[in-house]
């Protein structure tokens, strides 16, 4: 692949290969957002990122790559205080579409705009129905106050986006997810791009080669597919909950 990315056709399913040191950050352009294409991309450390459904899909593999190691998740004193107040009721996989649409419309201070197009929404809804994409919701008085969503493969959770309509709602949701991922044996959270918020949670930057090596190791673990609301009925309680949030 060249630094400009391989030009893809619109086949039903596209299989990606692992980026090499000679590849640029945009490894491919075009293709489609079918579930099989997306899963192949994520398994090779690649994700789609573009701004308009009328534009060709761009497939990215950042170098360096931002990650969080779940056992090194850091919570600030103020966030722990917010969690102890039990301001929000937390659920998982109970309102995936509401979360992804919230991520589309609610602006974040560390974001230059949204890449969540209608085609993206449909594509990730399909992954959710297949048991690969998951959401965490924070509720206040029966209203969705914030949340996050991402893709789970093996022992890696690929975070896509988060939003908050109320103070710290998405942060509390992320903290809850962290405890559950530790309990479930996840070794990697792919954050894609380093931001101030992610740095506050303990995100670090890895070279692409190092990231891909760690991703391959996590993909050897068995994926936890299905609706996590059914699989984790006591969410967000976990053996790590009190240790992380006390």
SULCORHU-V182863 format. One record per residue. N is the residue number from 1. PSI is psi as a letter, one per 20 degrees, with the letter a starting at -180 (999 if undefined). D_LAST is the distance of its C-alpha to the last C-alpha in whole Angstrom. Layout:
# SULCORHU-V182863
n	psi	d_last
N	PSI	D_LAST
N	PSI	D_LAST
This chain:
# SULCORHU-V182863
n	psi	d_last
1	q	48
2	r	49
3	i	47
4	i	48
5	q	47
6	p	49
7	p	50
8	q	49
9	a	51
10	k	50
11	q	50
12	g	48
13	p	46
14	p	45
15	p	44
16	r	43
17	r	43
18	p	40
19	q	41
20	r	43
21	h	43
22	i	46
23	q	44
24	a	43
25	h	40
26	o	42
27	i	43
28	q	45
29	p	46
30	b	47
31	b	46
32	r	45
33	k	41
34	q	42
35	g	39
36	h	41
37	g	41
38	g	38
39	h	36
40	g	39
41	g	38
42	h	34
43	i	35
44	j	37
45	k	34
46	q	36
47	q	35
48	q	37
49	o	37
50	r	40
51	i	40
52	p	43
53	i	44
54	i	48
55	q	47
56	q	47
57	p	43
58	p	42
59	p	40
60	q	38
61	n	36
62	q	35
63	o	35
64	r	33
65	p	30
66	p	27
67	q	24
68	p	20
69	o	20
70	g	17
71	i	15
72	j	15
73	p	14
74	p	12
75	p	10
76	r	11
77	h	10
78	h	12
79	g	11
80	h	7
81	g	9
82	g	11
83	g	9
84	h	7
85	i	11
86	l	12
87	h	15
88	q	16
89	p	17
90	p	17
91	r	20
92	p	21
93	k	25
94	i	26
95	l	27
96	g	28
97	h	31
98	h	30
99	g	27
100	h	30
101	h	32
102	g	29
103	h	29
104	g	32
105	h	33
106	p	30
107	q	30
108	q	28
109	h	28
110	j	28
111	q	31
112	j	34
113	r	35
114	q	35
115	j	36
116	n	35
117	r	39
118	h	40
119	h	41
120	g	37
121	g	36
122	g	38
123	g	38
124	h	34
125	g	34
126	g	37
127	h	34
128	g	32
129	h	34
130	i	35
131	j	31
132	h	30
133	p	29
134	q	26
135	q	24
136	p	20
137	q	21
138	p	19
139	q	21
140	o	22
141	l	24
142	j	26
143	q	26
144	o	25
145	i	23
146	r	22
147	a	21
148	r	22
149	r	25
150	a	26
151	p	28
152	p	27
153	p	29
154	c	28
155	k	25
156	p	25
157	o	24
158	n	26
159	p	24
160	g	27
161	r	26
162	q	24
163	r	24
164	p	23
165	i	25
166	q	22
167	p	20
168	j	17
169	g	18
170	h	18
171	g	15
172	g	13
173	g	16
174	h	16
175	g	12
176	g	12
177	g	15
178	g	14
179	g	12
180	g	15
181	h	17
182	g	16
183	h	16
184	j	20
185	j	21
186	p	21
187	i	22
188	p	23
189	o	22
190	o	25
191	i	25
192	f	29
193	p	29
194	p	27
195	r	26
196	g	24
197	g	21
198	h	21
199	h	21
200	h	18
201	i	16
202	j	18
203	q	21
204	r	24
205	p	28
206	q	30
207	q	33
208	g	35
209	g	36
210	g	33
211	g	31
212	h	34
213	g	33
214	h	30
215	g	30
216	h	33
217	g	31
218	h	28
219	i	31
220	i	32
221	q	29
222	p	30
223	q	29
224	n	27
225	r	29
226	a	30
227	o	28
228	i	24
229	h	24
230	h	26
231	h	25
232	m	21
233	h	22
234	j	18
235	p	17
236	j	14
237	p	13
238	r	13
239	i	12
240	i	10
241	g	8
242	h	5
243	g	6
244	h	6
245	j	4
246	999	0
